[in-house]
Amino acid sequence: MSVTETTSGISFGLSDEQRALRELAREFAAKEIRPVAADYDERSQHPADVIAKAHEVGLMNPHIPEEHGGPGLSAFEQILIGEELAWGCSGIATSIVANILGSLPVLLAGSDEQKREWLPPLLEEPLLCSFALTEPGAGSDVSAIQTTAELRDGDYVVNGSKMFITTFPPDPTASSSRSTWTSWASGQPTHPRSPSRSCGCRLRTASARRAKGSRSRCGRST
């Protein structure tokens, strides 16, 4: 945010770059989102082509730091983008900006190797990363999460049930799927084969999973 001291106080006016960013997002919303938003709603269709266009003009993944190839925009500048896109359609805007949900755990707690592996692909293609928090018995109450992540032989075994996974496709194995990995929210492991855990995935890392399964093995727990 541009902060300038004046004789009458502090100005929180936008810089020229921030105004240009806001105008870009507004123009995109007007031309690419608003004309098609109602049609996507009526057909309950994922707006993959709109997301691809947003990626092409640089409106996706503004949070990724410069050291990982991203623009490294501030939270305020990300808000400017999100606000204008949501003026076009809040649902489509969520699909465009929600990569921050899935990638933030990697940015905050991932190793340097994990960051190098999982973040750059989001910049190369219009990929989506998902965020799995909500559970049938806990809602979005983090303190009540039942899913566990247990380290076994260098891999994490995640056991639990998730629902309402942000940007996760109905069929992650479909060729049209653009969701590439998922961040899981889990509590401390209890018993690795507890009957209350309804699904398990064998992961390479605790926070990231390829949707097409080359690095995960999933199965029902007993």
C-alpha positions as a Python dict, from the first residue, in 0.01 Angstrom:
ca = {
    (1, 'M'): (0, 0, 0),
    (2, 'S'): (123, 348, -79),
    (3, 'V'): (156, 551, 241),
    (4, 'T'): (251, 917, 206),
    (5, 'E'): (287, 1166, 489),
    (6, 'T'): (113, 1496, 422),
    (7, 'T'): (46, 1807, 624),
    (8, 'S'): (-307, 1681, 693),
    (9, 'G'): (-212, 1323, 791),
    (10, 'I'): (-138, 997, 610),
    (11, 'S'): (-266, 918, 262),
    (12, 'F'): (-362, 559, 187),
    (13, 'G'): (-405, 625, -183),
    (14, 'L'): (-310, 357, -434),
    (15, 'S'): (20, 371, -617),
    (16, 'D'): (20, 383, -998),
    (17, 'E'): (109, 12, -1007),
    (18, 'Q'): (-176, -77, -771),
    (19, 'R'): (-426, 124, -972),
    (20, 'A'): (-311, -54, -1290),
    (21, 'L'): (-348, -389, -1115),
    (22, 'R'): (-700, -303, -1001),
    (23, 'E'): (-796, -187, -1350),
    (24, 'L'): (-662, -509, -1501),
    (25, 'A'): (-873, -719, -1264),
    (26, 'R'): (-1179, -500, -1321),
    (27, 'E'): (-1147, -522, -1698),
    (28, 'F'): (-1106, -899, -1679),
    (29, 'A'): (-1415, -930, -1462),
    (30, 'A'): (-1616, -716, -1701),
    (31, 'K'): (-1509, -890, -2020),
    (32, 'E'): (-1441, -1250, -1917),
    (33, 'I'): (-1648, -1323, -1605),
    (34, 'R'): (-1973, -1127, -1597),
    (35, 'P'): (-2090, -1227, -1947),
    (36, 'V'): (-2063, -1601, -1868),
    (37, 'A'): (-2120, -1624, -1493),
    (38, 'A'): (-2494, -1696, -1510),
    (39, 'D'): (-2445, -1966, -1771),
    (40, 'Y'): (-2185, -2149, -1559),
    (41, 'D'): (-2421, -2126, -1263),
    (42, 'E'): (-2714, -2270, -1456),
    (43, 'R'): (-2507, -2560, -1588),
    (44, 'S'): (-2311, -2611, -1263),
    (45, 'Q'): (-1997, -2624, -1475),
    (46, 'H'): (-1642, -2556, -1363),
    (47, 'P'): (-1513, -2239, -1540),
    (48, 'A'): (-1186, -2395, -1660),
    (49, 'D'): (-1153, -2166, -1961),
    (50, 'V'): (-1201, -1851, -1751),
    (51, 'I'): (-942, -1974, -1502),
    (52, 'A'): (-699, -2039, -1788),
    (53, 'K'): (-748, -1684, -1916),
    (54, 'A'): (-694, -1541, -1567),
    (55, 'H'): (-371, -1737, -1541),
    (56, 'E'): (-258, -1611, -1880),
    (57, 'V'): (-297, -1244, -1787),
    (58, 'G'): (-128, -1290, -1448),
    (59, 'L'): (-423, -1272, -1208),
    (60, 'M'): (-360, -1612, -1048),
    (61, 'N'): (-106, -1692, -775),
    (62, 'P'): (-4, -1334, -688),
    (63, 'H'): (96, -1463, -342),
    (64, 'I'): (385, -1681, -459),
    (65, 'P'): (715, -1514, -362),
    (66, 'E'): (961, -1387, -621),
    (67, 'E'): (1225, -1639, -513),
    (68, 'H'): (993, -1912, -640),
    (69, 'G'): (913, -1734, -966),
    (70, 'G'): (595, -1556, -856),
    (71, 'P'): (508, -1185, -842),
    (72, 'G'): (526, -1175, -462),
    (73, 'L'): (243, -925, -427),
    (74, 'S'): (135, -796, -88),
    (75, 'A'): (-182, -907, 86),
    (76, 'F'): (-339, -570, 8),
    (77, 'E'): (-264, -606, -362),
    (78, 'Q'): (-413, -954, -359),
    (79, 'I'): (-725, -803, -203),
    (80, 'L'): (-747, -553, -488),
    (81, 'I'): (-749, -840, -737),
    (82, 'G'): (-998, -1051, -544),
    (83, 'E'): (-1239, -765, -489),
    (84, 'E'): (-1262, -680, -857),
    (85, 'L'): (-1290, -1043, -970),
    (86, 'A'): (-1568, -1101, -717),
    (87, 'W'): (-1754, -806, -867),
    (88, 'G'): (-1770, -1025, -1178),
    (89, 'C'): (-1878, -1339, -990),
    (90, 'S'): (-1784, -1441, -639),
    (91, 'G'): (-1789, -1811, -726),
    (92, 'I'): (-1559, -1785, -1026),
    (93, 'A'): (-1338, -1542, -833),
    (94, 'T'): (-1297, -1800, -559),
    (95, 'S'): (-1176, -2058, -810),
    (96, 'I'): (-921, -1809, -943),
    (97, 'V'): (-781, -1687, -611),
    (98, 'A'): (-821, -1995, -390),
    (99, 'N'): (-479, -2139, -473),
    (100, 'I'): (-353, -1946, -174),
    (101, 'L'): (-549, -2183, 54),
    (102, 'G'): (-376, -2493, -73),
    (103, 'S'): (-29, -2346, -116),
    (104, 'L'): (-4, -2139, 202),
    (105, 'P'): (71, -2443, 423),
    (106, 'V'): (363, -2522, 191),
    (107, 'L'): (482, -2161, 203),
    (108, 'L'): (455, -2145, 581),
    (109, 'A'): (577, -2490, 683),
    (110, 'G'): (715, -2667, 377),
    (111, 'S'): (1080, -2747, 327),
    (112, 'D'): (1283, -2570, 58),
    (113, 'E'): (1261, -2888, -149),
    (114, 'Q'): (882, -2899, -120),
    (115, 'K'): (851, -2534, -218),
    (116, 'R'): (1069, -2587, -525),
    (117, 'E'): (865, -2892, -625),
    (118, 'W'): (507, -2774, -567),
    (119, 'L'): (499, -2398, -623),
    (120, 'P'): (653, -2340, -971),
    (121, 'P'): (402, -2566, -1154),
    (122, 'L'): (122, -2334, -1041),
    (123, 'L'): (291, -2056, -1234),
    (124, 'E'): (360, -2262, -1545),
    (125, 'E'): (4, -2383, -1606),
    (126, 'P'): (-348, -2290, -1487),
    (127, 'L'): (-338, -2559, -1218),
    (128, 'L'): (-539, -2560, -898),
    (129, 'C'): (-425, -2684, -559),
    (130, 'S'): (-691, -2790, -313),
    (131, 'F'): (-741, -2734, 59),
    (132, 'A'): (-898, -3012, 269),
    (133, 'L'): (-1012, -2881, 608),
    (134, 'T'): (-1385, -2950, 659),
    (135, 'E'): (-1488, -3286, 804),
    (136, 'P'): (-1834, -3447, 843),
    (137, 'G'): (-1813, -3449, 1223),
    (138, 'A'): (-1617, -3129, 1277),
    (139, 'G'): (-1718, -2880, 1011),
    (140, 'S'): (-1439, -2625, 983),
    (141, 'D'): (-1358, -2634, 1355),
    (142, 'V'): (-985, -2701, 1347),
    (143, 'S'): (-977, -2804, 1713),
    (144, 'A'): (-1224, -3088, 1641),
    (145, 'I'): (-1042, -3237, 1342),
    (146, 'Q'): (-1018, -3617, 1353),
    (147, 'T'): (-796, -3676, 1049),
    (148, 'T'): (-446, -3791, 1139),
    (149, 'A'): (-112, -3792, 958),
    (150, 'E'): (137, -4058, 1064),
    (151, 'L'): (494, -4089, 936),
    (152, 'R'): (567, -4444, 819),
    (153, 'D'): (888, -4542, 642),
    (154, 'G'): (951, -4190, 513),
    (155, 'D'): (595, -4131, 388),
    (156, 'Y'): (288, -3989, 560),
    (157, 'V'): (-24, -4199, 592),
    (158, 'V'): (-327, -3972, 621),
    (159, 'N'): (-643, -4123, 768),
    (160, 'G'): (-974, -3940, 788),
    (161, 'S'): (-1277, -3807, 604),
    (162, 'K'): (-1290, -3471, 426),
    (163, 'M'): (-1572, -3286, 251),
    (164, 'F'): (-1629, -2951, 77),
    (165, 'I'): (-1266, -2953, -43),
    (166, 'T'): (-1195, -2617, -202),
    (167, 'T'): (-1119, -2646, -579),
    (168, 'F'): (-1102, -3027, -565),
    (169, 'P'): (-1250, -3174, -888),
    (170, 'P'): (-1535, -3427, -885),
    (171, 'D'): (-1311, -3671, -1073),
    (172, 'P'): (-942, -3598, -1009),
    (173, 'T'): (-835, -3874, -1250),
    (174, 'A'): (-1019, -3719, -1547),
    (175, 'S'): (-800, -3582, -1824),
    (176, 'S'): (-976, -3245, -1792),
    (177, 'S'): (-889, -3217, -1422),
    (178, 'R'): (-661, -2926, -1338),
    (179, 'S'): (-627, -2992, -966),
    (180, 'T'): (-271, -3105, -907),
    (181, 'W'): (-231, -3145, -530),
    (182, 'T'): (-408, -3106, -199),
    (183, 'S'): (-313, -2965, 142),
    (184, 'W'): (-466, -3167, 426),
    (185, 'A'): (-546, -3031, 770),
    (186, 'S'): (-489, -3299, 1032),
    (187, 'G'): (-447, -3338, 1406),
    (188, 'Q'): (-195, -3548, 1595),
    (189, 'P'): (-199, -3920, 1507),
    (190, 'T'): (-374, -4152, 1752),
    (191, 'H'): (-414, -4512, 1642),
    (192, 'P'): (-308, -4574, 1279),
    (193, 'R'): (-598, -4811, 1208),
    (194, 'S'): (-875, -4656, 1412),
    (195, 'P'): (-1225, -4755, 1284),
    (196, 'S'): (-1325, -4390, 1295),
    (197, 'R'): (-1082, -4312, 1014),
    (198, 'S'): (-1268, -4378, 693),
    (199, 'C'): (-1006, -4317, 427),
    (200, 'G'): (-629, -4331, 409),
    (201, 'C'): (-384, -4193, 154),
    (202, 'R'): (-15, -4277, 142),
    (203, 'L'): (163, -3951, 60),
    (204, 'R'): (511, -3840, -25),
    (205, 'T'): (467, -3535, 196),
    (206, 'A'): (213, -3443, 461),
    (207, 'S'): (85, -3143, 272),
    (208, 'A'): (84, -3225, -97),
    (209, 'R'): (-66, -3495, -320),
    (210, 'R'): (-79, -3547, -694),
    (211, 'A'): (-443, -3575, -797),
    (212, 'K'): (-365, -3835, -1064),
    (213, 'G'): (-223, -4070, -808),
    (214, 'S'): (136, -4125, -920),
    (215, 'R'): (257, -4050, -569),
    (216, 'S'): (-30, -4166, -353),
    (217, 'R'): (-207, -4487, -268),
    (218, 'C'): (-559, -4460, -127),
    (219, 'G'): (-774, -4723, 37),
    (220, 'R'): (-1046, -4778, 291),
    (221, 'S'): (-936, -4833, 648),
    (222, 'T'): (-1050, -5127, 855),
}
